Amino acid sequence: MQNLGLEGTAFSLNPGQTQTLAFFDITAETNNPFGAIGVYGVDATLAFADPGGSASSVGGGGFINLAGSISLGALVWDQHEFTIGFGNGGQYTVMFDQGIDLILGTATTVYANVRLDASPVPLPASALLLLAGVGGLGAMRFRKKKPSAV
């Protein structure tokens, strides 16, 4: 298994947008040209610098390789979907690839999908007070003026 060097990778997301990251490679190294069977374990963390947070999970799986050219593998995580909240009510949703994959060759890439979900911005109570004040001023303007005494 090898890391694809995601450390320091920078990207930004708009609300509702998803970014797919090539998280790491799994390579079934076999010395037998006729076939091989193996198992593996994975401990992975995807961390965010801004606004912060991380998603970590432990997984594992196995593979069967036939004639060095066709592989059937499986990857299962203890937890593969995460929600990372941050201060203003928004959140990231992170999903690690998992499942069963049939590939030509002995290597595959595991992906992670990151989506930004922004929560609606709440209207603060002070804005309602401001609207009431402006409405009151408008009502006073249209109020009939008393005739002045001459």
SULKAUR-V222559 format. One record per residue. N is the residue number from 1. OMEGA is omega in whole degrees, 0 to 359 (none if undefined). Layout:
# SULKAUR-V222559
n | omega
N | OMEGA
N | OMEGA
This chain:
# SULKAUR-V222559
n | omega
1 | 178
2 | 179
3 | 181
4 | 176
5 | 179
6 | 183
7 | 179
8 | 177
9 | 183
10 | 172
11 | 177
12 | 182
13 | 170
14 | 180
15 | 181
16 | 182
17 | 180
18 | 175
19 | 177
20 | 181
21 | 171
22 | 192
23 | 176
24 | 177
25 | 170
26 | 180
27 | 176
28 | 180
29 | 182
30 | 175
31 | 182
32 | 182
33 | 183
34 | 180
35 | 180
36 | 176
37 | 180
38 | 175
39 | 181
40 | 175
41 | 182
42 | 173
43 | 189
44 | 176
45 | 173
46 | 185
47 | 180
48 | 180
49 | 184
50 | 16
51 | 177
52 | 179
53 | 180
54 | 176
55 | 181
56 | 177
57 | 176
58 | 181
59 | 179
60 | 180
61 | 180
62 | 180
63 | 171
64 | 180
65 | 179
66 | 176
67 | 177
68 | 184
69 | 179
70 | 180
71 | 173
72 | 183
73 | 179
74 | 176
75 | 180
76 | 179
77 | 171
78 | 175
79 | 183
80 | 178
81 | 184
82 | 171
83 | 181
84 | 180
85 | 174
86 | 194
87 | 187
88 | 177
89 | 177
90 | 179
91 | 170
92 | 169
93 | 182
94 | 177
95 | 175
96 | 176
97 | 172
98 | 178
99 | 181
100 | 185
101 | 173
102 | 184
103 | 169
104 | 182
105 | 185
106 | 182
107 | 176
108 | 179
109 | 176
110 | 184
111 | 172
112 | 178
113 | 180
114 | 179
115 | 177
116 | 176
117 | 180
118 | 178
119 | 178
120 | 181
121 | 181
122 | 177
123 | 182
124 | 181
125 | 181
126 | 178
127 | 177
128 | 177
129 | 178
130 | 178
131 | 178
132 | 179
133 | 179
134 | 177
135 | 178
136 | 178
137 | 178
138 | 179
139 | 180
140 | 182
141 | 182
142 | 178
143 | 182
144 | 176
145 | 177
146 | 178
147 | 181
148 | 180
149 | 180
150 | none
